[in-house]
């Protein structure tokens, strides 16, 4: 059965289950009661490191919020970044836990599968995704990350400016964000006069050895390689590319910016260039303070973009909930007007519906196992 059909079937099942429950608890904030926030995020699978970062940041935010006299109650559910798992997880959060909104972790395909359910249930949904398809998901969905289009366009122009005329693209076929990135890069690079010599997909859920894929890249001899991959996948991919003698410039995007990337790549990552979002532990004062607090709470873990966005979001939602209780559905409009408290990922540009569309992207390069600003 095709994946899309399976997801539709799963959604129908969830609808029937919801109808069978005789009395679903109302999604209202009762005075003195905590704001019930569901968090649907990948705690297993390839995206688990990103999910753990978001979970840690939200726990830290809820603790800070509760210390200030407000009350936030978090309920976590694993999405595994998988559409079928995410659909079931959303139903559990809505029906069993009676959450008043859901924050969606990374995993564009999973978030796209959940969005229709949130619209049907008229429950606010805040996915940390970069797929532009979520911009039109409906009234109750607000995408938190900028469109992938911006990163892909910027790196395509950069590659061409650096002299690349032939580029091979590698992308994760299971990620809607990566598919969009592949298409946008191809369009922009070709429009500048470049040639895409190879477009090769892989499935991050099943692929750990990229040598056969990289051999195809070697056969076409590109000037540069654009590898759309998350950190846990990108590290081994880069290492294997260098081991096969692929010395061309390697380009990626912000999902590589993590210690997990260097754990897999080792010294082979030197010189890799990525498009990056504003968040950085070397950035603005608010970002530095967040990083210090995060590292104090979670020794040995590097603060990532996703947790920073989630931390900021929870504060914004907690403030909005005070204004709109008990008609919590209106919080979606308040977020559109006040999407950030600390601007930990810079100042986002929103569309008319409140979806984050772009930020001030920057370029970073690996120097001595660290991403630094590319001057």
C-alpha positions as a printed Julia matrix, in Angstrom:
375×3 Matrix{Float64}:
   0.0    0.0     0.0
   1.48   3.43   -0.95
   2.67   5.57    1.96
   0.15   8.33    1.24
  -2.71   5.82    1.36
  -1.43   4.36    4.61
  -1.36   7.8     6.18
  -4.9    8.54    5.03
  -6.07   5.23    6.47
  -4.33   6.03    9.74
  -6.01   9.43    9.87
  -9.42   7.84    9.31
  -8.74   5.4    12.13
  -7.82   8.25   14.44
 -11.01  10.1    13.54
 -13.1    7.04   14.35
 -11.29   6.53   17.61
 -11.9   10.15   18.54
 -15.61   9.82   17.75
 -15.84   6.66   19.82
 -14.66   8.43   22.94
 -17.85   9.45   24.7
 -16.52  12.58   26.3
 -13.29  14.08   25.13
 -12.01  16.59   27.65
 -12.44  20.21   26.57
  -9.3   22.04   25.56
  -9.73  24.9    28.01
  -7.3   26.56   30.36
  -8.93  26.51   33.78
  -7.82  29.25   36.13
  -4.98  27.97   38.29
  -4.44  24.9    36.13
  -1.33  24.38   33.97
  -1.18  25.02   30.26
  -1.15  21.51   28.79
   1.38  21.31   25.96
   1.88  18.19   23.88
   5.26  17.69   22.25
   5.46  15.3    19.31
   9.12  14.83   18.49
  11.62  12.2    17.31
  13.14  10.46   20.33
  14.14   7.38   18.33
  15.62   6.99   14.86
  17.99   9.18   12.84
  16.47  12.43   14.12
  16.69  11.48   17.81
  19.57  13.84   18.62
  17.54  16.77   17.31
  14.51  15.59   19.26
  16.53  15.28   22.46
  17.77  18.84   22.02
  14.21  20.14   21.72
  13.01  18.08   24.68
  15.81  19.35   26.92
  15.18  22.96   25.94
  11.44  22.71   26.55
  12.0   21.16   29.97
  14.36  24.0    30.81
  11.83  26.56   29.55
   8.94  25.04   31.5
  11.04  25.08   34.67
  11.9   28.75   34.13
   8.28  29.63   33.35
   6.92  27.78   36.39
   9.43  29.52   38.66
   7.92  32.82   37.52
   4.46  31.83   38.72
   3.0   30.53   35.48
   2.17  26.85   35.03
   3.15  24.75   32.03
   2.73  20.98   31.82
   4.6   19.13   29.06
   3.67  15.71   27.69
   6.13  14.11   25.27
   5.33  11.57   22.58
   7.78   9.97   20.14
   7.12  10.64   16.44
  10.25   8.83   15.21
  10.01  11.42   12.38
   7.69   8.89   10.74
   4.23   9.87    9.39
   2.39   6.79   10.66
   3.96   6.93   14.13
   3.35  10.68   14.32
  -0.35  10.36   13.47
  -0.87   7.87   16.29
   1.18  10.0    18.67
  -0.89  13.09   17.9
  -4.09  11.18   18.63
  -2.74  10.02   21.97
  -1.75  13.55   22.97
  -5.14  14.95   21.98
  -7.4   12.24   23.36
  -5.55  10.56   26.22
  -3.63  13.59   27.47
  -6.09  16.32   26.44
  -3.34  18.75   25.46
  -4.32  22.25   24.38
  -1.7   22.55   21.65
   1.06  20.47   20.1
   4.64  21.42   19.31
   6.01  19.29   16.48
   9.69  18.37   16.4
  11.83  17.89   13.32
  10.62  15.59   10.55
   8.77  17.38    7.75
   6.91  14.33    6.44
   5.65  13.51    9.94
   4.47  17.07   10.53
   2.69  17.17    7.18
   0.78  14.03    8.16
  -0.25  15.49   11.52
  -1.33  18.94   10.31
  -4.72  17.81    8.85
  -5.64  16.2    12.18
  -4.86  19.42   14.03
  -7.04  21.36   11.62
  -9.91  18.92   12.07
  -9.58  19.14   15.86
  -9.12  22.93   15.79
  -6.02  22.66   17.95
  -2.93  24.88   17.5
   0.07  23.11   15.97
   3.6   24.51   15.94
   5.93  22.3    13.85
   9.69  22.84   13.7
   9.89  22.17    9.98
  11.34  23.94    6.96
   9.05  22.53    4.28
   7.11  25.31    2.57
   4.12  22.97    2.19
   3.24  23.64    5.84
   2.68  27.32    5.06
  -0.69  26.39    3.59
  -1.54  23.61    6.05
  -4.46  25.54    7.53
  -5.75  27.91   10.17
  -4.27  26.15   13.2
  -0.74  25.44   11.94
   2.19  27.83   12.36
   5.53  26.68   10.93
   8.47  27.69   13.13
  11.48  27.31   10.82
  12.2   29.31    7.66
  11.48  27.8     4.26
  14.18  25.49    2.94
  13.98  27.51   -0.28
  16.06  30.29    1.27
  18.95  28.04    2.28
  19.02  26.16   -1.03
  18.96  29.39   -3.06
  21.77  30.95   -1.04
  24.12  27.96   -1.27
  23.43  27.54   -5.0
  24.45  31.14   -5.65
  27.5   30.72   -3.41
  28.64  27.56   -5.19
  28.35  29.25   -8.58
  30.22  32.33   -7.32
  33.02  30.05   -6.1
  33.48  28.74   -9.63
  31.45  25.53   -9.57
  29.74  24.85  -12.9
  28.85  21.18  -12.42
  27.25  20.02   -9.16
  26.05  16.62   -7.93
  23.15  16.63   -5.46
  22.52  14.01   -2.77
  19.26  14.17   -0.82
  17.1   12.17    1.59
  14.06  10.87   -0.3
  12.15  10.4     2.97
  12.33  14.11    3.82
   9.97  16.57    2.17
  12.31  19.39    3.18
  15.23  17.76    1.38
  13.17  17.15   -1.74
  12.27  20.84   -1.85
  15.91  21.81   -1.23
  17.04  19.6    -4.09
  14.53  21.15   -6.48
  15.25  24.76   -5.49
  19.02  24.3    -5.7
  18.68  22.74   -9.15
  16.49  25.57  -10.42
  18.68  28.38   -9.07
  22.01  26.82  -10.05
  20.81  25.97  -13.55
  19.37  29.47  -13.92
  22.8   30.92  -13.2
  24.28  28.83  -16.0
  25.44  25.78  -14.05
  24.73  22.12  -14.73
  23.4   19.49  -12.35
  25.37  16.39  -13.29
  23.67  13.99  -10.87
  20.65  13.95   -8.57
  20.9   10.93   -6.29
  18.45  10.07   -3.53
  18.94   7.9    -0.45
  16.7    6.91    2.47
  18.16   8.06    5.78
  16.09   5.49    7.68
  17.79   2.56    5.95
  21.11   3.85    4.58
  24.32   3.96    6.6
  26.83   3.05    3.88
  26.95   5.71    1.15
  29.84   4.29   -0.87
  27.7    3.03   -3.75
  25.96   6.41   -3.95
  29.26   8.28   -3.75
  30.79   6.07   -6.45
  28.13   7.4    -8.83
  29.15  10.91   -7.84
  32.78  10.09   -8.56
  31.85   8.73  -11.98
  30.27  12.02  -13.13
  33.13  14.17  -11.79
  31.32  17.29  -10.51
  33.05  20.49   -9.43
  31.19  20.4    -6.11
  28.73  18.29   -4.11
  25.56  19.51   -2.41
  24.67  16.99    0.29
  21.25  17.43    1.87
  21.57  15.51    5.12
  20.96  15.84    8.84
  23.96  15.71   11.19
  23.78  12.02   12.09
  23.68  11.1     8.39
  25.93  13.84    7.06
  28.93  12.9     9.2
  29.42   9.38    7.8
  28.54  10.62    4.3
  31.29  13.24    4.35
  33.83  10.82    5.81
  33.09   8.16    3.19
  33.24  10.78    0.41
  36.75  11.8     1.41
  37.83   8.18    1.81
  36.75   7.54   -1.79
  38.91  10.4    -2.99
  36.18  12.97   -3.54
  38.11  16.15   -2.8
  35.59  18.58   -4.3
  33.99  21.28   -2.14
  31.17  19.84   -0.05
  28.13  21.97    0.71
  25.28  21.36    3.14
  22.65  23.19    5.17
  21.9   24.13    8.77
  20.86  20.6     9.85
  24.56  19.63    9.91
  25.42  22.06   12.69
  25.87  19.68   15.62
  28.58  17.76   17.46
  26.89  14.64   16.13
  28.07  15.62   12.65
  31.69  15.71   13.77
  31.32  12.42   15.63
  30.6   10.79   12.28
  32.89  12.8    10.02
  36.03  13.17   12.07
  38.71  15.31   10.43
  37.08  14.81    7.03
  34.65  17.64    7.79
  37.35  20.31    7.49
  36.28  22.88    4.9
  32.63  21.82    4.61
  30.48  24.91    3.98
  26.84  25.24    5.02
  24.07  27.77    5.02
  23.19  28.51    8.64
  20.47  30.21   10.63
  21.2   33.07   13.05
  21.32  30.99   16.26
  24.86  30.56   17.55
  26.42  30.22   20.98
  28.86  32.89   19.79
  26.03  35.16   18.67
  23.92  37.82   20.4
  23.89  38.16   24.19
  20.54  36.37   24.54
  21.9   33.43   22.53
  25.02  33.24   24.68
  22.98  33.31   27.89
  20.74  30.54   26.59
  23.75  28.39   25.71
  25.32  28.85   29.13
  22.08  27.9    30.87
  21.57  24.9    28.58
  25.1   23.59   29.12
  24.71  24.01   32.88
  21.48  22.0    32.8
  22.73  19.37   30.35
  26.5   18.92   30.69
  28.14  17.39   27.66
  25.39  18.39   25.24
  25.72  21.1    22.61
  22.78  23.52   22.33
  21.24  23.33   18.86
  18.97  25.55   16.81
  15.86  23.43   17.42
  15.95  23.68   21.19
  16.55  27.42   21.03
  13.48  27.9    18.84
  11.42  25.68   21.15
  12.57  27.52   24.28
  11.57  30.85   22.79
   8.25  29.45   21.57
   7.18  28.09   24.97
   7.69  31.48   26.6
   5.63  33.15   23.86
   2.84  30.59   24.29
   2.83  30.9    28.07
   2.4   34.66   27.8
  -0.34  34.32   25.2
  -2.23  31.74   27.25
  -2.74  34.26   30.06
  -4.38  36.66   27.63
  -6.73  34.2    25.93
  -7.76  31.77   28.66
 -10.19  30.0    28.47
 -10.67  30.32   24.66
  -7.27  28.86   23.95
  -7.77  28.5    20.18
  -7.12  32.25   19.86
  -3.52  31.81   20.97
  -2.68  31.13   17.34
  -3.43  34.77   16.48
  -1.42  36.1    19.41
   1.58  34.07   18.27
   1.33  35.67   14.82
   1.73  39.09   16.44
   4.34  38.08   19.03
   6.21  34.97   17.83
   9.35  35.52   19.88
  10.4   36.62   23.35
  14.19  36.36   23.14
  14.86  36.21   19.37
  17.19  33.25   19.88
  17.13  32.61   16.12
  17.2   36.23   15.09
  14.12  38.15   14.01
  12.0   35.89   11.78
  10.0   37.22    8.85
   6.44  35.85    8.92
   3.78  35.61    6.25
   0.23  36.91    6.74
  -0.78  33.67    8.5
   2.11  33.72   10.99
   4.37  31.09    9.42
   8.11  31.76    9.59
   9.23  32.22    5.99
  12.81  33.43    6.25
  15.56  34.67    8.57
  18.9   36.33    7.93
  20.77  33.25    6.71
  24.53  33.23    7.04
  27.36  31.01    5.8
  29.56  28.88    8.05
  32.59  26.72    7.37
  34.23  23.93    9.37
  37.52  24.93   10.95
  39.11  22.58   13.5
  35.91  20.59   14.11
  33.74  23.67   14.6
  31.42  25.66   12.37
  32.56  29.29   12.25
  31.28  32.28   10.32
  32.51  32.35    6.74
  33.95  35.77    6.05
